Amino acid sequence: MANPLTEARKRQLARLNGAKPPSPRAAMALAKSQEYQDAADAPSTLRAYAGDLANFNAWCEKHGFTPMPATPEIVGAYLAAAGEGYAMPTLRRRVAAIARACGVAGQPLDTKHPAIRETLRGIGRKHGTPARRAAALTTTEIKKLCRACGDDLAGLRATGHYS
């Protein structure tokens, strides 16, 4: 049976591409960092990014562009083509997915470039819907909320927030 510590050490070295860290503590810190990086995005976010990237790649192929490394001008053209059919949060997520893929490939994408930023702003002005403000709570509603809070510490704290 393999020693679990030996297996862990092999995984750590694999993550470092075979380079030995200067100390065992450094190896542990690097391994922990990789764990956090692996957990940085939820599985649903990764699925959405994969779909967004597939959509961008298909659009680029259809229109004769090279998808990676993406340039701000190509991303701006992609957004302009998709602008009317998608909500602004979807378009922003697609830009984030493209930027993440570019960063992973070692070719960072400047998402603040005017070709991207101004295209998104223009889409928002022409096709976006203004944000709807929620109505403020009435005094009666606040009193109902306070009555619903318990007498324990959490309830008293919540009551303090409402009153």
N, C-alpha and C positions, 0 to 999 in steps of 0.2 A: 504494500500500500504506500502511495506517495505521501510524503510529508506535506501538510497544508502550508507550512511556512515556505518550503521550497517552491511550491506551486505559486504562491503569492509573489515570491521574489522573481520568478520567471515572468509573470505577468507584468510586474513593474519594469523589468528590463526590456520587455517587448514594447512597452509604451515609450520608452526612451530610445527606441531604435538601436538597442544594443549598447549604448553608451552607459558606462557605470557612473552613478551619482557619487559625489565626493564622500558621502557618509550615509549610514542607514537612515538617519533622521531626514536627510535631504530626499532620499528615495521615498520615504513615507509621505513627506510633504508633496512631492510631485505626484504620487499616486492619488492622494486625497484631492489634489487640484484637478486631476483628470476625472475623478468621480463626480466632482461638482460641475465640471464642464459638461459631462455626459448627462447630468440631471438638469441642466439649465433650462431646457424647453420641455414643455409637456408633450406627450405623444400626439395629442390632437393638433398642437401647433406644428409639429414636424410633418404630420400628414397634410395639413393645409399648405405648408411651405412646399412640400413635394408636388402637390397639385398645381400650385401657382407657378412653380418652376417649369413643370411640364407644359403648362399653357404658354408661358413665355417662349420656351424652346420651340414649340409648334408654330407660334406666330412668327418667330424669327426665320424658321425654315421656309414657311409659306411665302415670306416677303423677301427672301434672299439675304438676310442678315446673319452674321455669326453671333450666336448667343453669348458665348464666353470667350474672352472677357467682355462683359457688357459695358457699353459706353453710355454716359448720361443722355446723349442724343438718341440712341436706339431705345433706351428705356422710356424717354419722353415720347417718342413716336408710338411705342407700344401702348403707353397710357392713353394717348390721344385716340388710338384706334379702339381701345376698350372703354373709353370714358363715359359714353352715354349708357352703356349697358350694365354698369356695376356701381354699387354704392361706394362712397368715398372711403370708408374703412376697409373695404375689400381691396381697393386700389392701393391704399397705403400698406396693407399687409403684403400685397404682391411686390411692392418696391422693397419692403423689408426682406422678403424671401430672396429676391434677386441679389440684394446687397449682401445677405448672409452667404449665399453661394459664391459670390465674387470674393468675399473675404476669406472663405475656406480655401478657395483656389489660389490665394495669394495676390489677388488683383482687386484691392478695395474699390468700392464704388462710392463716389461722392453723392449721397442722396440729397445734399443741399445745393447741388449744382442747379443753376437757373433752368436748364432744360428739363429737369425733373420737378423742381419746386414750383416753378411758374406754370408748368403744364397742369400739375395737380390743383393749383390755385384757380386757374382758368376753368377747369372742369367743375370745380366746386361752385364757382360763380355762375356758370352757365347751366349746370344740370343738378347741382346740389339743392337740398332742401334746408331751409334755415332750422337751427336747433329750436326745439319746442321747450319752453320753460315750464317747469312744474309749478302748479299753484301752491301757495304757502298754506300750511296747516292753520285751521281755524282754532279759536280758543276752546271750543267744544271738543274738537278732535284731540287736542293736547291733553285736556282733562281726562278723556277716555284712556289715552295712552298711560297717563300717570296712575289711574286706577288699576290698570292691567298689570302694572309692575308689582312684584312680590315685596315682602317685608324683609327679605334677606339683604345682604350687602350689595349684591348685583342689582337687585330691584331698586334699592335706595339710590345707587349710583345712577341708574337709568332715569329715575324720577328727577334727579338733579339735572340731567341733560335736557329733559323736556321742559322743565319749569324755569 
